[in-house]
Amino acid sequence: METNSKWKPYSCEVCTVSFTNSADLQRHVRTHTGEKPYSCQICKTSFSENSKLKKHFRKHTGEKPYSCEICQTSFSDNSNLKKHMRKHTGEKPYSCEECGSSFSSNSDLKRHIRTHTGEKPFSCRLCESAFSENSKLKKHMRTHTGEKPYPCEICGSAFTENCYLRVHMRTHTGEKPYSCQICESAFTEHYKLKKHMRTHTGEKPYSCEICDAAFSGSSILKVHMRTHTGEKPYSCNVCGSSFSENATLKKHMRTHSREKR
């Protein structure tokens, strides 16, 4: 026998989904009509449900009523707290059917799926670049706007991303967190350590397609390619002589400084 809790007398005339009460039906109908009767008095953003407006309003008030009992981090809505709790529990309930990778949130899984599909739904309105994540599009937009929202509090230099600011701060602190396990050399960035390691391993992953010469760094390969192309991008502003390397230009400039003595 069917219980009353399963009885759903309120049906949608558009898609025939049924509900137990009229309020749920009304909310659902707005997904068809696009109606958003609940508006924010501060920024005029509109919502289809009052609960969504309340959640949005906390962005303005800064209210974070949902707290983690383990680390006391607070959140503006309960769904974000639930996501956060998985960091402590290690729970990853969202799995990729393609490769089996698991994720703590559905949004993380969706982002991951795009690595398989190649989908890039976030497009730049100024150029033809497209991205798999909205955060990557936001970073890209700064190449057009010139915005640098991460300033150094010591010297005033500004950066497009927080990771660049962190690297820059090491020029002030002297911190070199990437150490060579073979010698005592240390570096401010991981890629510099990788480049250094090739002095020990002898690895030369950058090859010239013309003469098969190989190099430990891409910048060295670029300089080498100029021996084939004849390109000389470094010009003397005194006599007009051109050079394939900046170091050679600097050496040349000294001949002019000697002439002035």
PESUL-V22840 format. One record per backbone hydrogen bond with DSSP energy under -1.0 kcal/mol. CO is the residue of the C=O (numbers start at 1). NH is the residue of the N-H. If there is no record, write none. Layout:
co->CO nh->NH
co->CO nh->NH
This chain:
co->3 nh->6
co->4 nh->7
co->10 nh->19
co->12 nh->16
co->17 nh->12
co->19 nh->10
co->21 nh->25
co->22 nh->26
co->23 nh->27
co->24 nh->28
co->25 nh->29
co->26 nh->30
co->28 nh->31
co->29 nh->32
co->29 nh->33
co->30 nh->34
co->38 nh->47
co->40 nh->44
co->45 nh->40
co->47 nh->38
co->49 nh->53
co->50 nh->54
co->51 nh->55
co->52 nh->56
co->53 nh->57
co->56 nh->59
co->57 nh->60
co->57 nh->61
co->58 nh->62
co->66 nh->75
co->68 nh->72
co->73 nh->68
co->75 nh->66
co->77 nh->81
co->78 nh->82
co->79 nh->83
co->80 nh->84
co->81 nh->85
co->84 nh->87
co->85 nh->89
co->86 nh->90
co->94 nh->103
co->96 nh->100
co->101 nh->96
co->103 nh->94
co->105 nh->109
co->106 nh->110
co->107 nh->111
co->108 nh->112
co->109 nh->113
co->110 nh->114
co->112 nh->115
co->113 nh->116
co->113 nh->117
co->114 nh->118
co->122 nh->131
co->129 nh->124
co->131 nh->122
co->133 nh->137
co->134 nh->138
co->135 nh->139
co->136 nh->140
co->137 nh->141
co->140 nh->143
co->141 nh->144
co->141 nh->145
co->142 nh->146
co->150 nh->159
co->152 nh->156
co->157 nh->152
co->159 nh->150
co->161 nh->165
co->162 nh->166
co->163 nh->167
co->164 nh->168
co->165 nh->169
co->168 nh->171
co->169 nh->172
co->169 nh->173
co->170 nh->174
co->178 nh->187
co->185 nh->180
co->187 nh->178
co->189 nh->193
co->190 nh->194
co->191 nh->195
co->192 nh->196
co->193 nh->197
co->196 nh->199
co->197 nh->200
co->197 nh->201
co->198 nh->202
co->206 nh->215
co->208 nh->212
co->213 nh->208
co->215 nh->206
co->217 nh->221
co->218 nh->222
co->219 nh->223
co->220 nh->224
co->221 nh->225
co->224 nh->227
co->225 nh->228
co->225 nh->229
co->226 nh->230
co->234 nh->243
co->236 nh->240
co->241 nh->236
co->243 nh->234
co->245 nh->249
co->246 nh->250
co->247 nh->251
co->248 nh->252
co->249 nh->253
co->252 nh->255
co->253 nh->257
co->254 nh->258
co->255 nh->259
co->256 nh->260
